[in-house]
Amino acid sequence: MIRRIYVASSWKNPLQPEIVAALRAAGHHVYDFRNPRPGDHGFHWSEIDPYYRSWTPADYRRALAHPLAQASFESDSAAIDWADLCVLVLPCGRSAHLEAGYCVGAGKPLFILMLENQERELMYKFATAICLDVDDLLVQCDTVAGGDR
Protein backbone atom coordinates (compact mmCIF):
# COMPACT_ATOMS: atom_id res chain seq x y z
CA MET A 1 0.00 0.00 0.00
CA ILE A 2 1.16 3.50 -0.78
CA ARG A 3 1.44 5.71 2.30
CA ARG A 4 1.72 9.44 2.85
CA ILE A 5 4.66 9.73 5.23
CA TYR A 6 5.98 12.58 7.34
CA VAL A 7 9.65 12.04 8.13
CA ALA A 8 10.60 13.80 11.37
CA SER A 9 14.32 14.14 11.94
CA SER A 10 17.12 16.64 12.32
CA TRP A 11 18.98 18.85 9.87
CA LYS A 12 22.10 17.38 11.52
CA ASN A 13 21.10 13.77 10.77
CA PRO A 14 23.00 12.64 7.66
CA LEU A 15 20.67 9.62 7.29
CA GLN A 16 17.53 11.70 6.69
CA PRO A 17 17.95 12.04 2.89
CA GLU A 18 18.63 8.31 2.54
CA ILE A 19 15.49 7.43 4.49
CA VAL A 20 13.36 9.81 2.40
CA ALA A 21 14.84 8.26 -0.77
CA ALA A 22 14.25 4.68 0.42
CA LEU A 23 10.61 5.39 1.30
CA ARG A 24 10.04 7.07 -2.06
CA ALA A 25 11.74 4.20 -3.89
CA ALA A 26 9.23 1.89 -2.20
CA GLY A 27 6.44 3.95 -3.80
CA HIS A 28 5.40 6.09 -0.83
CA HIS A 29 4.62 9.81 -0.92
CA VAL A 30 7.07 11.44 1.48
CA TYR A 31 7.26 14.98 2.85
CA ASP A 32 10.87 16.12 3.06
CA PHE A 33 11.30 19.17 5.30
CA ARG A 34 14.69 19.80 3.68
CA ASN A 35 13.05 20.10 0.25
CA PRO A 36 9.32 20.63 0.82
CA ARG A 37 8.64 21.92 -2.72
CA PRO A 38 10.67 22.28 -5.90
CA GLY A 39 13.17 25.08 -5.41
CA ASP A 40 12.49 25.30 -1.66
CA HIS A 41 15.37 24.04 0.45
CA GLY A 42 13.67 24.27 3.80
CA PHE A 43 13.62 26.83 6.58
CA HIS A 44 16.74 28.13 8.29
CA TRP A 45 16.72 30.55 11.22
CA SER A 46 19.61 32.38 9.52
CA GLU A 47 17.11 33.58 6.89
CA ILE A 48 15.58 35.74 9.61
CA ASP A 49 18.82 36.79 11.28
CA PRO A 50 22.38 35.59 10.65
CA TYR A 51 23.04 36.10 14.39
CA TYR A 52 20.14 33.90 15.53
CA ARG A 53 22.43 31.84 17.77
CA SER A 54 22.84 34.81 20.08
CA TRP A 55 19.10 35.44 20.47
CA THR A 56 17.62 35.83 23.91
CA PRO A 57 14.43 33.93 24.69
CA ALA A 58 12.50 37.14 23.94
CA ASP A 59 14.24 37.46 20.54
CA TYR A 60 13.35 33.86 19.77
CA ARG A 61 9.73 34.38 20.74
CA ARG A 62 9.52 37.40 18.41
CA ALA A 63 11.18 35.43 15.58
CA LEU A 64 8.48 32.75 15.77
CA ALA A 65 6.06 35.40 14.49
CA HIS A 66 8.28 36.30 11.52
CA PRO A 67 6.53 35.59 8.18
CA LEU A 68 9.26 33.13 7.10
CA ALA A 69 8.95 31.15 10.35
CA GLN A 70 5.16 31.23 10.13
CA ALA A 71 5.14 30.03 6.50
CA SER A 72 7.52 27.17 7.26
CA PHE A 73 5.52 26.15 10.33
CA GLU A 74 2.31 26.13 8.27
CA SER A 75 3.98 24.03 5.55
CA ASP A 76 5.29 21.45 8.01
CA SER A 77 2.02 21.41 10.00
CA ALA A 78 -0.03 20.88 6.84
CA ALA A 79 2.28 18.02 5.88
CA ILE A 80 1.83 16.38 9.27
CA ASP A 81 -1.95 16.64 8.87
CA TRP A 82 -1.70 15.26 5.29
CA ALA A 83 0.39 12.25 6.36
CA ASP A 84 -0.98 8.80 7.14
CA LEU A 85 1.93 8.08 9.46
CA CYS A 86 5.15 9.49 10.86
CA VAL A 87 8.68 8.12 10.81
CA LEU A 88 10.98 9.52 13.49
CA VAL A 89 14.57 9.09 12.31
CA LEU A 90 17.01 9.09 15.21
CA PRO A 91 19.08 10.89 16.27
CA CYS A 92 16.99 14.02 16.26
CA GLY A 93 16.02 16.88 18.48
CA ARG A 94 13.11 18.60 20.13
CA SER A 95 11.28 19.72 17.01
CA ALA A 96 11.15 16.23 15.50
CA HIS A 97 9.95 14.81 18.80
CA LEU A 98 7.17 17.41 18.97
CA GLU A 99 6.16 16.49 15.41
CA ALA A 100 6.12 12.80 16.30
CA GLY A 101 4.11 13.49 19.46
CA TYR A 102 1.60 15.53 17.49
CA CYS A 103 1.16 12.57 15.13
CA VAL A 104 0.61 10.16 18.00
CA GLY A 105 -1.90 12.57 19.54
CA ALA A 106 -3.72 12.72 16.20
CA GLY A 107 -4.00 8.92 16.18
CA LYS A 108 -1.43 8.37 13.43
CA PRO A 109 1.01 5.46 13.54
CA LEU A 110 4.55 6.39 14.57
CA PHE A 111 7.56 4.35 13.56
CA ILE A 112 10.87 5.15 15.19
CA LEU A 113 13.93 4.26 13.14
CA MET A 114 16.79 3.49 15.53
CA LEU A 115 19.82 2.35 13.55
CA GLU A 116 22.35 2.79 16.33
CA ASN A 117 22.48 3.10 20.09
CA GLN A 118 20.45 6.03 21.38
CA GLU A 119 19.49 7.25 24.82
CA ARG A 120 16.64 5.10 26.08
CA GLU A 121 13.23 6.77 26.30
CA LEU A 122 10.30 5.10 28.05
CA MET A 123 7.78 7.22 26.12
CA TYR A 124 8.89 5.58 22.88
CA LYS A 125 6.28 3.03 23.91
CA PHE A 126 3.82 5.44 22.24
CA ALA A 127 5.33 4.34 18.92
CA THR A 128 3.63 1.74 16.78
CA ALA A 129 7.03 0.09 16.35
CA ILE A 130 10.72 0.70 16.78
CA CYS A 131 12.42 -0.27 13.54
CA LEU A 132 16.03 -1.40 13.53
CA ASP A 133 16.79 -0.99 9.82
CA VAL A 134 15.23 0.38 6.65
CA ASP A 135 13.87 -3.01 5.55
CA ASP A 136 12.13 -3.36 8.92
CA LEU A 137 10.69 0.15 8.48
CA LEU A 138 9.34 -0.64 5.02
CA VAL A 139 7.68 -3.84 6.27
CA GLN A 140 6.16 -2.01 9.25
CA CYS A 141 4.77 0.75 7.00
CA ASP A 142 2.96 -1.93 5.02
CA THR A 143 1.34 -3.40 8.14
CA VAL A 144 -0.75 -0.41 9.20
CA ALA A 145 -4.22 0.35 7.91
CA GLY A 146 -4.89 3.32 5.66
CA GLY A 147 -3.10 4.80 2.70
CA ASP A 148 -3.87 4.63 -1.01
CA ARG A 149 -4.43 1.34 -2.78
Steps between C-alpha positions, in 0.01 A plus 500: 500500500616850422528721808528873555794529738632785711867446579595676824872534557780750538686721255812353665400139425690387189267198463186708440542534120568127465186412695287738291648345183441142619136571588443668164670213317249269669221706340396714797422872491745663740519854637861614521543805724839563338336530157127553557432629146703536182750780549432522875788374711330523835495756778812630671498742793789683330250620237347716772824605667856380437566551874210280614729294724541797731126563539352539844181310578307821425674532160411140423138552597479802267666303217230232519258765372722590203325429166773254392469302825121508478498380137738214576300398807179498294667290228631242746173496699295447184731214404455336839122526460525362142709199607363155578791428732822641640853363495730640768859457382744500790707680606291813499403786722209672665317612188487151349380358830222760517399408144496131589299569816249704303456204264445259787249741654318515166472120498757445225744209511854593603801296399831580663806411295786423739803386302753544778513531876297793629404622844215285626159667522207333675248712307611336176239245603254741333651390168330240286840335457869561543670403176861387499576541129344637183364161390326465837356851456365421154334180625348683798361776275319232302338353812291799606153576371433797275679648204423483129444171323 
